[in-house]
């Protein structure tokens, strides 16, 4: 394997944004704990001249080449170059497109970046992002009923990043902090339309995250209660008590990444929407 130490070069060539490639490549690379890819990302490669620069860089740092290109001439040149210098290459969308063509009995339209067109879904995502930014961290609570999902939880349960991730999927998401001693907004008590999800984590995990946060801010002194075990335990108990009182869905995020938390919430939201559909 042509690696340098515990690293190998990973070239990701796309005629669009490269998001698909990056997601797939990182998902696979994560399965190899002992080696780390050095990513070379080449988005918007749509001409021979642009491809020439990519091929030069691939030759200078040989490694694995993954691509999502629709232009057949570009694909042929890239594959020929990789074969010439004896490195592996693979089209990420090629086999999937072939499967679609075989099943549907029709060829693809060959539209570069077709998933990023400015359609209704795109504008719904923009609207969701705008809504989420305006309703972050308990702001503008009068508009909570307009949300699809409302996240609640004590500090450092990843409410904001999860909200933004969901918004990028077109889900209008607000989030409200739960702080002992501070009454929750009365609007939160009477919500009908949104799915309210209460994010929870163990006190130990919260203390760890909070300590790292304070260290990064250089604000360790004067925040003893923020990382005090008994205080944090009381916060967790307070959040659980509120969740039970208002019948909020509880989700433990102790060992979940933002993506895993968002995926679990999306499933809850989708299931709820199906239950509400008229028969």
Number of C-alpha atoms within 10 A of each C-alpha: 5 12 13 9 8 10 13 19 19 21 27 23 26 25 20 21 17 19 13 15 23 17 10 12 18 12 11 9 14 12 9 10 8 9 15 16 19 13 16 16 18 19 18 16 22 16 12 12 9 14 20 15 12 20 18 11 13 22 14 9 16 20 23 19 20 22 25 23 24 21 15 10 12 19 17 11 15 22 18 13 17 21 12 10 11 11 16 13 19 15 18 16 16 14 11 11 13 14 12 14 13 11 9 10 9 10 11 12 8 11 10 17 15 10 10 11 12 9 9 9 13 16 13 17 18 17 16 25 23 15 21 27 18 16 24 22 19 18 16 11 18 13 13 25 18 16 21 20 26 26 27 27 27 22 21 18 25 20 25 22 14 23 27 24 19 27 25 19 18 19 23 28 33 36 28 24 23 22 15 15 8 8 8 15 14 10 12 17 11 10 16 11 12 19 21 26 21 28 26 23 20 15 21 14 15 23 19 12 16 19 18 13 14 15 11 10 9 9 11 16 7 7 12 11 10 18 20 13 15 12 15 20 16 14 21 23 15 17 22 17 12 16 19 12 10 13 12 18 16 17 16 13 19 16 11 13 12 20 13 13 21 19 15 15 21 16 11 15 19 12 11 13 12 10 10 9 7 5 5
